[in-house]
């Protein structure tokens, strides 16, 4: 009886469509980066100061690094929410996390590993069927995300 109940619950859980799991991942990680990007825009001189005094990225001057970071943080979340170019967007954000983790805030690994885990799922499985990636793949054919993502 207990074994049957466990098997039934596991069956229900296995039947949850991937898109339903991917959607909150897309929204959650998009929110993190969008909030950071909008914060940068609120006080640009403070943002430049952070890049100059605290972040101190090697090889990239603060006047270039700050707008690059803001552009990534404001554009990639939009793509994730829409489910458009989800895998490339996830890859870009994973790269940003890697830079932040190794060069800026190595002590923030608990946050970075959470964001990274969400992005790795999206990188590996795509946005799911409730996405522009899938709509475009269906419309224009090919082996795009619609065939690669689990319904």
Phi, psi and omega in degrees: 000311179295319180298319178296319179296315178299315179298322179293316179296316178298321177299317177298315180296320179294336183276352178296124182293145182302320183302328180289333176278323184288327184301310178293332175296314180300314183292316184297310182288327176297319181300317181302311184284323178299315180299319179294319179294317180291326176297321178299321183287335183298324180216089187296324179293323176293323178297313178299322177298318177299314180294327181282316191259326185255311185287315177041061178292136178286147173074344182241119179294149182305325181292341175261319183295319183298308179293328177296314180297315180298319179298317179295315183291340179260337181265318183296321177299324178298316178298318179297315180299317180284343186068040182243124185054045186299314181295313176298321179297316178298320180296316179298315181291326174298320176298319179295317178299319179299317178296313181298315183296316186276329188249339189243300185232072180296337180283351182267024183301329179299318177292315184296323180290327176294311180297317180298319180298318178298317181290326178295320177300314181293324177296316184283323187249347181083189185279344186092178187287338178270075185199159174290330176305311181292317179301315180292321178296320178292321183290319186252005177075188179096176181262041183289198186303331181300322180275335184271333181271142176281137178296000000 
